[in-house]
Each structure stands twice: as structure tokens, then as C-alpha cells.
Amino acid sequence: MSYTLEDIARLAGVSRSTVSRVVNNHPNVRPAVRERVWEVIHQVGYQPHAAARSLATNRTNVIGLVIPEAVSTLFTDPFFSLLIRGITDGCYARNYHLMLALFSTPAQEEDLYNRLLRSRYLDGVVLASTRLDDPLVGRLLSDGIPFVSIGRHPDPRVSYVDVDNVAGARMAVDHLIRLGHTRIGTITGPLNMSAGADRLEGYKQALQAHHIPVDEQLIVEGDFTEGGGLASMARLLSLDPRPTAVFVASDTMAMGALRAVRQAGLRVPQDISLIGYDDVPQAAFLDPPLSTVRQPIQRLGETAAHVLVDLITHGQDHAQRLVLMPELVLRQTTARL
């Protein structure tokens, strides 16, 4: 059976115009009514006519997730699969569809921008894993395209959703200090990304709070990949004296760091303590299971999707900035000195 707006209105006990407002994401509908209408729509399998709806609202109900990462990195880092799942859930809850947009060269970025964004094929964009100086941010702002950054951005006009990375890094390093470690190294993320810079800042703040000098030799910049973690850990292990503990700014890099420790004939945590960041599912199944800082990755993605749909639907006079809190997860890769 093919259902009409009138059928949905009758089943939901509302007017046809109310159903139309719900389908078109109009703000003037009470949440309880909106939920009841969508429940009926999903029960009967009603599909609004996409082309007609787009003409009526000047929207496509499609948002893009833009990740300027190499495809190989994207699909080998478990962080991104959790993030995409969260964004997808957020889109589904608001009757939006998600398009994944990847590029790895400036030419590909230019093509993506012209075909999908400037043409308004997408209603808005979620940006993830972008550099602080990425020119894409300025273009989106000047063209008035709604977007949300996953990760802090210094421009006051940019809406973002992030985790308190400074606080999370401090938690990790404070824990190592409480275990008696004072020669603590860190493998940072890329320092031209907010997550990398903020986690390094948290590392430094923890040391300074305990009156431990910051030794630049103990800071090695990584790239959020397992291979980068392995190479960075090898550099730290070559120091004399080597660190007794290392804070690694992502679990994926920590997996590489763990391999480097073993290749050097050392043991975790007996010879060196390791603590990561993210708490991806694999962290609990490493040998030994990884102590880490948990950030709510799926909730990060879901929240970003909701914020973006709100920006598309209502517009905003000022940027929205939501910061979620991380938590410390202690397993078996850290031990008392």
C-alpha cells in the first residue's frame, strides 16, 4: 500500500500541515508530536518524495562528512569507524542522510568543494581530522555553508564538538606521576591539529603541576598511525637514559609503541609503562591490555550531527561549542616505578 501525507496525518492524529512540517524539519513542531509522526512514518514505511521536498525547502537532507585523510589511514584506524557510526546515528535520528567525502590532494579538495558544496548538493558539512590552518574552513565561512568541526578550532565563528583533550592528557600523565615516574615521554599527535596540540599541552601542564621540568627530548611528534607510533617509540627508547613511562596521544600509535618496546627486548609494564588515548575496542584486547583515556567517540559524532542539523534548520547568530569530558581507564600497561 502506498501511503500519503493525509494517511500519515490520520494515523498520527495530527493535521496534514503538521506532517509536512515534520517531514521538512520545520522547527515549529512540539518534540512529542514530531516523535509520534516519525514513529508512524517508520512503521508504515512512508517515503517522502525527495525531489519535491528539496524544491519546497531548498534542502537535500544530505550532509557530508569531510575527512582529509588518506583512505588507507581512514579504514585502518578504529577511531574513524566509531566516529562515522556516531554521525550516522545522529543523521538517522534527524532524518538526514550522510555522504562520506574523502580527498588527499588539493586538486581533489577543489573538485569536491565545487561539485558538492558550492553547488549546494549538501546542506552542510561535518569536518573531522582537519588542520588548524586548513583553508577549507575559511571557504565554508565565506560561502555561508553550515558546518561543524569535530575538534576545537580557534576561529570564534566556527561551531565545534570536542573532548577536553587537555584534561584527558593531564589525567594520563598525573596517573604516571602518582606511580612514581618522573622521566615521562610523550608521542604527540600532529601539532597542526587541535587534538595533537591540546594533548601535548595537557602533558606539559601535568609535569609543571608536579614541578617536573619539561624535557623537549622526551617529546616526539607522531601522526596518529601505528607505524608512526612504532618509529616515535624507537626514538624515545634510543635516549640515554630512556623514559620509564610514555603517554601516547592515541591508541593506534600506542599499538605501534608496544611493538617497538618488544622489538627492543623490553617489557610493558615491567620495563616501561604505556598509556594511550581514545579507548578504541582493540585497546582492551592487546597483550597486555592498554591503559588509556576514554573519549566518547560515538557520542562525539552523534552530537556533531545534531548540532549541524540545528544550524541548517534554525541558523545561529553565534557558534556552538560543546566539550565532552574524557575518563581514565586503567588496565595493565602501567605499573609503579
C-alpha positions in Angstrom: 0.0 0.0 0.0 1.2 3.5 -0.9 0.7 6.0 1.9 0.1 9.7 1.5 0.6 12.7 3.8 -3.1 12.5 4.6 -2.8 8.9 5.7 0.2 9.7 8.0 -1.7 12.6 9.5 -4.8 10.4 10.2 -2.7 7.6 11.8 -0.7 10.1 13.9 -3.8 12.1 14.9 -2.5 15.4 13.5 -3.1 17.7 10.6 -1.6 17.3 7.1 0.3 20.5 7.5 1.9 19.2 10.8 3.1 16.1 9.0 4.5 18.3 6.2 6.4 20.4 8.8 7.8 17.3 10.4 9.0 15.8 7.1 10.6 19.1 6.2 12.3 19.6 9.6 10.4 22.7 10.3 11.2 24.0 13.8 7.6 24.9 14.9 6.6 21.4 16.0 6.5 20.1 19.5 9.0 17.3 20.2 6.4 14.8 21.3 4.3 15.4 18.2 7.4 15.2 16.0 8.4 11.9 17.6 4.8 10.5 17.1 4.8 11.4 13.4 8.2 9.9 12.7 7.1 6.7 14.6 4.1 6.4 12.2 6.3 7.2 9.2 8.8 4.4 10.1 6.0 1.9 11.0 4.3 2.2 7.6 7.5 2.7 5.5 6.4 6.1 4.1 9.0 7.7 1.9 8.6 11.4 1.3 9.2 12.5 -2.3 12.8 13.7 -2.1 12.7 15.9 -5.2 9.5 17.6 -4.2 10.7 18.1 -0.7 14.0 19.6 -1.9 12.1 22.1 -4.1 9.9 23.1 -1.2 12.6 23.5 1.4 15.6 24.3 -0.7 17.3 21.4 1.1 18.5 18.0 0.1 18.6 16.4 3.6 22.1 15.2 2.9 25.1 16.3 4.9 28.7 15.4 4.2 31.5 14.1 6.4 34.8 15.5 5.1 37.9 13.8 6.3 41.2 14.9 4.6 42.9 11.7 5.3 44.4 9.0 3.1 41.9 6.3 2.5 44.3 3.6 3.9 44.6 5.6 7.2 40.8 6.1 7.4 39.9 2.4 7.2 42.7 1.1 9.4 42.2 3.5 12.3 39.3 2.2 14.5 38.7 5.8 15.7 37.1 6.7 12.4 34.7 3.7 12.2 33.3 4.6 15.7 33.1 8.3 14.7 31.2 7.5 11.4 28.8 5.2 13.3 28.0 8.0 15.7 27.4 10.6 12.9 25.3 8.1 11.0 23.1 7.5 14.1 22.8 11.3 14.6 21.7 11.8 11.0 19.2 8.9 11.1 17.6 10.4 14.2 17.1 13.7 12.4 16.0 12.2 9.0 19.2 13.1 7.3 21.5 11.1 5.0 25.3 11.0 5.3 27.7 11.2 2.5 31.4 10.4 3.1 33.7 12.7 1.2 37.4 11.9 1.2 40.3 13.7 -0.5 44.1 13.5 -0.3 45.3 16.1 -2.7 44.5 19.9 -3.2 43.0 19.1 -6.7 40.6 16.5 -5.2 39.6 19.0 -2.5 38.9 21.7 -5.1 36.8 19.3 -7.1 34.9 18.1 -4.0 34.2 21.7 -3.0 32.8 22.8 -6.3 30.7 19.7 -7.1 29.2 19.1 -3.6 29.5 22.2 -1.5 29.3 25.3 -3.8 26.6 23.7 -5.8 24.6 23.1 -2.5 24.2 19.4 -3.2 24.9 19.1 0.5 23.0 21.0 3.2 26.1 21.2 5.5 29.3 19.5 6.4 31.0 17.8 9.4 34.7 18.3 9.3 36.9 15.8 11.1 40.7 15.4 11.4 41.4 18.8 9.9 44.5 21.0 10.4 44.1 24.2 12.3 45.2 26.2 9.3 43.0 24.3 6.7 41.8 26.7 4.1 38.6 24.8 3.7 37.4 26.3 7.0 37.7 29.9 5.6 36.0 28.9 2.3 33.0 27.4 4.2 32.7 30.5 6.4 32.9 33.0 3.5 30.4 31.0 1.4 27.9 30.7 4.3 27.8 26.9 4.2 26.7 25.4 7.6 29.4 23.2 9.1 30.6 21.8 12.4 34.2 20.8 13.2 34.9 17.7 15.3 37.8 19.2 17.2 38.5 22.6 18.7 39.0 25.5 16.2 40.4 28.9 17.2 38.2 30.9 14.9 35.3 32.3 17.1 32.9 31.8 14.2 33.4 28.0 14.0 31.0 25.7 15.7 32.7 22.6 17.1 32.2 19.5 19.2 35.3 18.2 21.1 36.5 16.3 24.1 38.6 18.2 26.7 41.9 16.9 25.4 44.0 19.0 27.8 42.2 17.5 30.8 42.4 14.0 29.3 46.2 14.2 28.8 46.6 15.6 32.3 44.7 12.6 33.7 47.1 10.2 31.9 50.3 11.9 33.0 49.1 12.5 36.5 48.5 8.8 36.8 52.0 8.0 35.7 53.4 10.6 38.2 51.4 9.0 41.0 53.1 5.7 40.1 56.5 7.3 40.8 57.5 8.1 37.2 59.3 11.4 36.6 61.1 10.7 33.3 57.9 10.6 31.2 58.0 10.8 27.4 55.1 11.5 25.0 54.3 10.7 21.4 52.1 13.5 20.3 49.6 13.7 17.5 50.3 16.1 14.6 50.8 19.5 16.2 48.9 21.4 13.5 45.7 19.6 14.7 43.9 20.7 17.8 43.9 17.2 19.3 47.7 16.9 18.9 48.4 20.4 20.3 45.9 20.1 23.2 47.1 16.7 24.4 50.7 18.0 24.4 49.5 21.0 26.4 47.9 18.6 29.0 51.1 16.6 29.2 53.1 19.7 29.9 50.6 21.1 32.5 50.7 17.8 34.4 54.5 17.9 34.6 54.6 21.5 35.6 51.9 21.0 38.3 54.3 18.4 39.9 57.4 20.6 39.4 58.9 18.2 36.9 60.9 20.1 34.2 59.7 19.6 30.6 62.4 17.9 28.6 62.0 18.6 24.8 64.0 15.4 24.1 61.2 13.4 25.6 58.6 14.9 23.2 58.3 13.2 19.8 55.7 14.3 17.2 53.6 11.4 15.8 51.0 11.1 13.1 48.2 9.1 14.7 49.2 5.9 12.8 50.5 2.6 14.1 53.7 3.0 12.0 54.2 6.5 13.4 53.9 5.2 16.9 56.5 2.5 16.3 59.0 4.9 14.8 58.4 7.5 17.5 58.8 5.0 20.3 62.0 3.7 18.8 63.4 7.3 19.1 62.4 7.5 22.7 64.0 4.2 23.5 67.3 5.3 21.9 67.7 8.0 24.6 70.1 7.6 27.4 68.5 7.4 29.9 65.3 6.3 28.2 61.9 7.3 29.7 60.4 5.0 32.3 56.9 5.8 31.1 55.3 7.2 27.9 52.0 8.9 27.3 50.9 8.2 23.7 48.3 10.5 22.2 46.2 7.8 20.5 45.6 4.1 21.0 46.6 3.4 17.4 50.0 4.9 18.0 50.2 3.0 21.3 49.8 -0.2 19.4 52.9 0.6 17.4 54.7 1.8 20.5 54.1 -1.6 22.2 55.6 -3.3 19.2 58.7 -1.1 19.4 59.2 -1.9 23.1 59.1 -5.6 22.3 61.4 -5.3 19.3 63.9 -3.6 21.8 63.7 -6.7 24.0 61.9 -4.8 26.8 58.6 -5.5 28.5 55.4 -3.5 29.3 54.9 -2.5 32.1 57.9 -4.1 33.8 60.5 -2.0 31.9 58.4 0.8 30.7 54.8 2.0 31.3 52.5 3.0 28.4 49.2 4.8 28.4 47.2 5.7 25.3 44.2 7.9 24.4 40.8 7.1 22.8 39.9 3.6 24.3 39.1 2.0 20.9 37.7 -1.5 21.3 41.0 -3.1 20.4 42.7 -1.5 23.4 41.2 -3.9 25.9 42.4 -6.9 23.9 46.0 -6.0 23.5 48.7 -8.1 25.3 48.8 -6.6 27.9 45.5 -4.7 27.8 46.1 -1.0 27.3 45.6 1.7 30.0 44.2 4.7 28.2 42.0 7.8 28.3 38.5 7.1 27.1 36.8 9.7 24.9 33.1 9.1 23.9 33.9 8.8 20.2 30.4 7.7 19.0 28.7 10.4 21.1 31.1 12.9 19.7 29.9 12.0 16.2 26.3 11.9 17.1 26.4 15.3 18.8 28.2 16.8 15.8 25.4 15.6 13.6 22.7 17.1 15.8 24.5 20.4 16.1 24.9 20.6 12.3 21.2 19.8 11.6 20.2 22.6 14.1 22.5 25.0 12.3 20.9 24.0 9.0 17.3 24.2 10.3 17.4 27.3 12.6 20.6 29.1 11.7 22.8 30.6 14.5 23.8 34.1 15.5 26.9 32.7 17.3 29.0 29.5 17.2 28.0 26.4 19.2 30.9 24.9 21.2 30.3 21.7 23.0 33.1 20.0 25.0 32.6 16.4 26.4 34.7 15.0 29.2 37.1 12.1 28.9 37.8 9.5 31.7 40.8 7.4 32.7 40.7 3.7 32.0 43.3 1.7 33.9 44.3 -1.8 32.7 47.7 -3.5 32.7 50.3 -1.4 30.7 51.1 1.0 33.6 52.9 0.0 36.8 54.7 1.6 39.8 58.3 2.5 39.1 
